[in-house]
Amino acid sequence: MRKIDVNQTIDNARFTRFHWMVMLWCALLLIFDGYDLFIYGVVLPVIMKEWGLTPLQAGALGSYALFGMMFGALVFGTLADRIGRKKGIAICFALFSSATIVNGFASSPTEFGICRFIAGLGCGGLMPNAVALMNEYAPKRLRSTLVAVMFSGYSLGGMLSAGVGIYMLPRFGWEAMFFAAAVPLLLLPLILWYLPESVGFLVRQGRTQQARELLQRIDPGLALKGDEQLVMSESKGGSVSALELFREGRGVRTLSIWVAFFCCLLMVYALSSWLPKLMAGAGYSLGSSLSFLLALNFGGMAGAILGGWLGDRYNLTKVTVAFFIAAAASISLLGFNSPMPLLYLLIFVAGATTIGTQILLYAGAAQFYGLSVRSTGLGWASGIGRNGAIVGPLLGGALMGINLPLQLNFMAFAIPGAIAALAMTVFLISAQRSQSAEGALLAAKA
């Protein structure tokens, strides 16, 4: 009986219409995910005025969705390894879209916060599963680039949120921003029809006929007769608990990834929640402040694509370290009085090296963890990182509450960038030592 290595087939496949389809559907999911996440920063100045919220209260309210994202990433990331990524993605998508629509009916901060928490559960679960699915189907030589292009949908969602806010907030109020989530929910049947299940999950479940059909779409030149045995070069282990992430020499690198995720998400959500409000407080109009959010997300999209391209050609971890250093530098300079073109450039770079680097971290973690623990590894990294996302809005609210100068606010947001750069440097050193040890062991056996 002929054996077909599923991983090798996918790694060596040419880029086909099938890969386009997976990338576009995952990108579309993340556009809606990004819209939902960035919507709070768009409506924040309006609801603070309407409900009379203090900066600290507003920061706490912004963290409700991020608490939900933390739990969602941990629960749905692990669950998808058992029920399949397609089902996990569909559940998460329906959950956050429905909760966002209901959010538009909120009449108090408490109701608003509960809806944001439920929406956060879905957002937090969708992200790691979409990344894992794209990573599994991408040819090896294009993996970082395709994951980054797919994940740039997240930044497009942020841009859509800011653009819709510029038009709708003055005309229809903040509630209409949430009612707009009814539109993507109508696409759920199409997503369920067109989005493929994880081929690795199908093989592990014994659904070999479906797996063969997917492999034929991935590589149309593959001559499958129906009697081949499908094997995975990365076999499933006996457990997908978090302890697996620390075995086989993965401990130091797992901790490094967690620190980097924490710091990166702190910067992303501190900026996305408070940039419009900080700029409005510095004397810019609400429309101008929301245009800064557009620039931030446009930078995030460009940074993700550039970083993925660089990561496929050079060392992805080294690219990530460089991006974190640039993030710390650009955010530090945002608080100083700069000409408008320079200010937009700094915000663009800050978006490229925070939102964009978040995407690189997902791509790097997906490549680091083996297939059997990939969703679990991504789920835990994203879940731990959500603690940073929770701290971000709270930090912004606390800083505004004590009336610090604008420069110090942005410098406080920049410090995590330096810490993340150090953590990924430790990851790089640990990876090099592991490779050296493996090389020495192979040489000794030879």
N, C-alpha and C positions, 0 to 999 in steps of 0.2 A: 504494500500500500504506500503510495506516494505521500510524503509529508510536506505540508505547506507552512512555512514560518510566517505567521500573520504580521508580526512586528517588522520583519525584514521586508516583506512585500510592501507594507505601508511606507517604510523608510526610503525605499528605492523607487517608489512610484513617481511617474511624471505628474506635473500639475495639470489636473483635468477639470471638466465642468463640475464634477462631484465636489472637488475641493472648493471651487467657487461657491457652490451652493451652501456647504457647511459654513464657510467663512461669512457669507452674507447673512444667513439666518442668525448665526451667533452674534454678529455685529448688530443686527436689528434688535435682538433681545437686549443687548447692552445699551443701545440708544435709549430704549424705554427705561432701563435700569438707571442710566445716568440722569435722565430727565427727572425721575422720581427723587434721586438723591440731591441734586442741585436745586430743586425747587424751593427748599427751605431758605437758602441764602437769598433767593430772588424775592420771596414774600416777607422776609424778616423785617425790613424797615417799616412795612405797612402794618403788620400785626403787632409790632412793638408799640406803635402809635395807637392802634385801635384798642388793644387790651391793656395799655399802660404798663408794659413789662419793663423791668429793670434789665440792664445788660446781663447780670448774673442769671436772672430768670430765663431770659431769652437763650442764653448759652445752655442752660439745663434742658430747656424744651427742645433745642436742636439735637441733644444727645439721645433723646428717646429712640429715634430711628436707628441710631448707631448701636445702642444696646441691643435692639432687635437684630441688627446685622451680625453682631457678635454671636448671638445664640443661633441665628439662622445658618451662619457659615459652619459652626461646629456640628449642628444637627444634620443639615441637609448634605453637607460635604461627606459625612460618614455614611448617611443613609443611602446616598446614590451608589456607593460601592456595593450595596446589597439589592436595591430595587432597580438599578439602571439609571444612567444619567439623563436619558430622555424624560422619564417619569419625574425625576427630581427637578429638572428644569421647568417642566410644565406646571408642577405644583407651585413652585416658587413664583413663576410668572403670574399665575392666576391670583396668588395670595397678595402680592404687592400691588397689582393693578386694581383689584377690588378694594383694598384698604385705602388706596389713594383717592379713589372716587368718593368713598364714604367720608374721607378727610375734609372734602369740600363742604360738608354739612356741619362741621364742628362749630359749636357756639361758645366754647370756653377753652382755655389752655389745657385743661385736663382731658377733654374729649379729643382735642388736637393731638396731644401727646400719646394717647392710647392708639389712635389710628396710625401715627407715625411709627410706633413700636411694631405693630402688626405688619405694616408695609416693610419695615426694616428686616423682619424675619425672612420675607421673600427675597428682598434685594441681596441680603447676605448669603443666602443659599444659592442663588442663581449664578453669581459671579464665578466662584471656584469651579462649578460644574461646567459652565460654558468654556472656561479656559481649558479644563481637563479634556473636554470633548474635541476642541479644536487641536490641542496638542497631540492627541492620540491619532488624528487623521492626517495631520500635516506631514509631508515628506521631510525627512531629516534635514536636508540642506536648506530648507525654507522655513523651518519650524519657528524660530524666533520672530521672523518677519511676519508670517501669517498670523501668529498669536497677537503680535503687536497691532497689525492692521485691523484684526477683528476687534481687539480691545479698544481701538480708537473710537469705536461706536459709543463707548462710555463718555468720551469727551464731546462727541457730537450731541449726545443727549444733554450734556451741560450747556452747550451752545444753544440747543433748541429751547431749553428752559429759560435762558436769559433772553433769547430773541422773542419768545412768546410773551415773556414778562414785560418787555419794553412795549409791546403792542397792547396786551390785554389788561395789565394792571390798572392803567389810567381809565380804561373804558368799562371793564366788567368786574373789577375787584379781584382780590386774591383767591376767592373761591373758585373762579373759572379756571385757574391754573390747575386745580386738582380734578375738576370735572373732565378736563381734556384727556385724562387717563382712560376714559371709556373707549377712545379710538383704538389704542393698541390691543385692548382686551378682545376686540372683534377678530383679531388675527390669530387667536389661540387655536382654532381648528386647523388653520393652514400650517402653523408651527408643528402641531401634532402629526400632521400628514407628511410634511417634507423633512423634518429634522430626523436624521438617522440615530439609531441607538448605538451605543459604544460596541464596537465589534469584539473587543476583549470581553465585555460582559456577556455577549451572546455566546461566545465560545465557552466561557466558564459555565453558562447555564445549559449547555448542550444543545443550543438552538443553531446547529451547524448549517442548516439550509439557508437561514437568514444571513448568517455570517458569510457564506459563500457568495450570496447575491451582492452583498456590500463589497466584498473583495473584488468581484468582477467589475463593479462600478468604479472602484478605486483604480484598478489596473485593467482596462478593457483587453489588453493583450495577454492576460493570464488565462491559460487554457485549463479551465476546471471541468472535470468530467463527472463529478458528483461522488466519487469514491475516495477522494483524498482525505487524509487526516490533518485537521487544522491544529497547529501547535503554537504555543506562545513562548517566545524566547525568554520573556519575563513571566515566570510562572507565579500563580497566586499563592501567597503564604497562608499559614493557618490562622492568621488573625489580622484584623485591620484596626487594632486599638492604637491609641496614641503612643504606647510604649514602643511600637515598631519603628517610630520615627527616630528613636535614640539607639537602635541596634545597628550592628554591622558598621560601626564607626561613623554614624550619622549625627551623633549627639551635639558636637560643637557647631556644626554647620546648621543643624536645626535651630539651635538657640540663636545663632547669628541671623538667620532668616527672620526669626520672630522679632528680634530687636529692630531689624531694618523695616519690617512691615509696620511695627508700632510707630516708629518715628516718621515714616513716610506718610502713613494715613493721618497722623496728627497734623502734619503740614497741609495735606490735601484738604481736610475738613475744617481746619482753622481758617484757611484762605477762602474756601468755597462758602463758608457760613458768614464770615465777617468782612470779606473784602468790600462788598457794596456798602455796608454800614460804615466801615472805617473811612472809605473814600467820601461818602456823603458827609461824615463828620469833619473831614478835612476841607469841605467847602465845595465839593463837586455835586452836580445835580443828580437826582435818582437815575435819570436816563444815562448819564455819563458813567455813574457807578456800575450800572448793569452792563454797560459796554466793556468795562474792565473785566467783568466775569466772562464775557464772550472771548476777550483776548486770552484770558487764563486757560479756557478750555480749548481754544484754537491751538495754543501752545502745547497743551497736553496731547492733542491728536498728532501734531507734527513731531513732538518729542518721542512719542511711542513708536511711530513709524521709523524715524531716524535711528532710535535706539535699537529697535529690532533688526534693522538693516546692518547696523554696526555690530550687533551681537552675533549675527550669522557669519560675519567676516572676521571678527576679532574675538576676544574673550568677553563673553556676556557679563561676567562678574566685574571685570575691569571697567567696562562701559558703565555699569551701574554705580561703581565708586565715583567715577568722574562726574556723572550726572548729579549725585548727591552733593558733591563739592560745589558744583555750579548752582544748585538749589540754595544752599546756605548763603552763597555770595549774592545772588540776585535778590533774594527775599530781604537780606540785610539792607540793601540799597533802596528798597521800595519806600522807606519812611522819609527819605530825604527829598527836598524840593528839587524836582527835575523838570526839564522841558517835557511837554506832552508826548512827543515822539519817543523820547528816551524812557518815559514812564511806561508807555505801552510795550516797548521792547523788553523792559525788565519784567513786566507782568507775563509777557509771552514766554520768556526764558524760565520764569518761575513755574508756569504751567507745564512747560516741556519737561522740566526736571523734577517735578513732584508728581503730577498726574501721570506723565509719561514714564517716570521711574517706577511708579506703582505697577504699571503694566509689565515692565521689565522684570520686576520681582516675581510676578505671577509666572512669567515665562521661565525664569530661572528655577523657581521652585518646581514647576512641572517637569523640567528636564532633570532636576536633581533626584526626585523621588521616583522609584520604580512603579510600574503599572499597578501592582497589587495594592499599593498604599498611596497612589497619586491623589485621589480625591480626598482621602483622609489627611494627607500632608498639606494639600492646598487649603482644605477646610480649616485645619488647625492654625496654619500660618495666617490665613485671613481672619479667623476668629480672634487670635491673640492680637493681631493688628487692629482689630476693631476697638480694643481698649484705647489705642492711640487716637482713633477716630472720635471716641467718646470724650477724651481729654481735650481734643482740639477746640470744639465749640465752647466747652467750659472754660478753657484757658483764655480764649478770646473775650468771653463775658467778664471773667475776673479782671483781666487787664483793663478793659474799658471801664469797669466799675471803679477802679482806683485812679482813673484819669491820668494814665501814663502818657508821656509824649508819643506821638505817632512813630517816631524812630525806634523807641524801645519796644513798642508792640511788635513791630516787624522783626526786630532782632531776636525777641523771644521766640517767634515762629521759626527763625532760621537755625537755632541751636540744634534741634533734632536732626537737621540735615548733616551736621558735622558728626553727630553720634552714629547715624546710619552709615556714613562713609567708613567710619572706623569698624563697625560691625561687619560690613561686607569685605573689608580688608582681612579681617580674621577668618571669614569664610574662605577667601581666596588662598590664604596661607594653609589652612586646614586641608583644602582640596589638593593643593600641591604636595603636601606631606603624605596624604593618602595615596596619591598616584605614585610617589616615590617608593612608598612601602610596598605597594602592589608590584611595582617593577622589580624591586629587590627580591621579593618572594618568588616571582616567576623565574628570575635569573638563577636563584638558588636551586629551584626544582630542575631547571635545565642542566 
